[in-house]
Amino acid sequence: MRLTIVGCSGSMSGPGSTASSYLVQADDAAGRTWSVLLDLGPGSFGALMNYMEPRALDALFFSHLHPDHMADVTSLQVFLRYHPEGEVGPVRTVGPVDTAERIGAVCWLTPEEVSRQFAVERYTPRQMLTVGPLRITPIPMNHPVPAFGLRIEGPGADGGTVTLAYTGDTDACTEAADLADGVDLLLSEASFQEGREDVRGIHLTGLRAGQLAAGLGDVADGVPDVDPEPAPGAPASANDGGGVPARTAVGRLVLTHLPPWTDPGVILAEAASAFAGPVEIARAGAVVDL
Ligand SMILES: [Zn+2]
């Protein structure tokens, strides 16, 4: 499984990167490469062309529908519909409630026009979706709008199974701890800075992202359980009943979604104060083979 950071600037595009977009790819047993794009923030469609032919995209997953995570769907729609070599679509597109409506609004399209390029599905919390060899489980997060983190399992370079978790946008919560529990790579947002933004229920700080990576992600005081009805058969949360969190630290932490006004060194130091494992700041164009 391969992660390519197409764009990682938080909340807006920045001088060194487009807004949020991440490409996850894996080969199946027959050698076919499957490509799933997580989010499509402003500017990221053009950057995506550095890594793949956009018409070969197998699926598009939106963590949520804030514009900094989806607005360049306008570029993808035009590319798929009007490419001189022929119209392509619909592409499997998965997101929270109202995904088709939001695409229609930002692209100024009728529902029929949206459906020509986008076959839209809505997440069911914790219900796994399969794209080729990738198994993707959406878990509701703690953000002001419906938002999901994505836990992705796929084939590893050594023939085993590897796991990647992408938080999308979230503050700390039990569900984020479920998402991150023991993954090989945690791609965690870290938009806020300790002592600078005190508002809760929107974003992680570097410190809270580090705590999440360390297996302490549900030690957030007063943060409600935003997923009161897990899907049938879903494992009970480790802290249900008020017990001590019992999570496994992640293998590696990549901090992303830092706004352009933030000093990455401060966020990195916050995270490293809570998480002893490998931690780095996301960089546009970086490729991680798992
Ligand atoms: Zn957001």
Boltz pocket constraint, residues with backbone or C-beta under 6 A from the ligand:
constraints:
  - pocket:
      binder: B
      contacts: [[A, 64], [A, 66], [A, 143], [A, 169]]
      max_distance: 6.0
